[in-house]
């Protein structure tokens, strides 16, 4: 699977997230000690979120960022995920989003 996602061509967001999930599971199974797997999970969920923002990619991306000790007030990446969801929820309610 890695050759597919590491290639030059963009793949579906779900494929990036699948790879991210493998690394996230490795991180969780290590009892939060395998920071290399955590960081690889962050990379792949970020790629998935940036190629097609979804609830799945965004939440997993944010969870791993928090596990990496990112703080909302100082992490541009966490704020970017949050902003996407605020805009998404507002548009569902019919509000105009700038």
Secondary structure, 3 states (H helix, E strand, C coil): CHHHHHCCCCCCHHHHHHHHHHHHHHHHHCCCCCHHHHHHHHHHHHHHHHHCCCHHHHHHHHHHHHHCCCCCCCCHHHHHHHHHHHHHHHHHCCCCCC
